[in-house]
Amino acid sequence: MKCEKCGEETHDGSKFCSGCGNALEAVPEAAILEPNEETEPVAQTDDLAEVQTDTPASSTEDAVEPVEAQAQVIEPDAVQTVAEPPNPANAPPAQPVYQPAQVATSVIAPPPPAMPPALLCGRCGKPFAPNEAFCSVCGTSATFAKPAVQKQSNTKALVLVLSIVFGVIIIALGIVLAIFLSTDSKYKKAVDYMNAGDYEQAYVLFDELGVYKDSEELKDYCSDAIDYNEAEILFARGDYAGAKKIYDRLYDFEDSFYKAKQCQKHLDYEEAKYYFDQEMWWEAYTLFKASDIDDSAEWAEKCIQTPPSNGIIVEGPAYSKGSCAIVIINDGHFDMYIKAYTADDDFYCTFYIKVGTRTTIYVPSGSYCFNMAYGENWFGADSMFGDEGYYDMVMFISDGKIETLVDAKSNIIWTLTLGTDSVLKPNGKRHTF
């Protein structure tokens, strides 16, 4: 099918001319395209152009198609020989016709603009064939065409981006794997240090590992182990106070609780020695008993003093010898230590009474009260029987009444018989005696 406007040959079924974009109607193939433009005269020059066409003479019944003439400039005197169609048989040869050369022009449709291959219509998307200036489906100009390779270009860009992303992921995975392998290697090295007892090196590595596996727990263990070793060094040097401070903090790490008790025993032993030198027998005795190390038991026995003889041990500020006699009989099971006070609660004196014996004191006339202490071991006048003794006020019955005061008078002898329980029952009243 040919375009009526420009004579462009189009594909069958096309709705628009691909050369000029004109809407197409059915045109018989035998129709001769009439040019739609008039030929403008060409100015003559001194040179003559010889025009030679390769188209043979054809029957008038065939369709005439426009051809593009090729012009050639020849010399002025030259003539152009026009080829005649071949003569039928037995016809005389044609004679050449000589005429001046002229520049021949033909009226033809302008050639379609050359289009790059694989272009798509910007309206309907139909691919443009080579040299199509308009879409044969919708008549849209090729000016609005879009490259068909755009999708391919986008695909290539997408592939490139995906390749880059994939490459980055691979590199990242490689880095992560390298870090993991490095981290795991560091972890194993730290464990080896810890098992070898090099807790300082292990602590540094576990600290660098952070939360990797159980690094935090193992770091804490190494920290405690370092402190424990320090406590062991202090203990060996005899710095029991410094060692105990660390053991107390570690508490249940290894045998820290037991080692803290050992330190305390050594500290008690040292303190007991101090009290022993100060003749604070009860205090030294209790610490030696608590220490339970070395020769502490022997030192504890040395703290028990020999009981004094019966009689006055300490004379108080209110003491003065009088003519009134007071007899105290120890009818109990333990030695007794008696402390006498005046009715005004002034300290008078103290005296000792061994079990099964009696003691007589002479006091000025007046009223007196007594405190009694008894026990098994004597630790001196200050500590008496220690906290192992029994301490209480002496009370007696006179004329059917419970009395605490003895009225001492001249020419009258007071006799007090004191007893004790058969089993010693410490009551912790030593400091109020």
Order of alpha helices (4+ residues) and beta strands (2+ residues): beta-beta-beta-beta-beta-alpha-alpha-alpha-alpha-alpha-alpha-alpha-beta-beta-beta-beta-beta-beta-alpha-beta-beta-beta-beta-beta
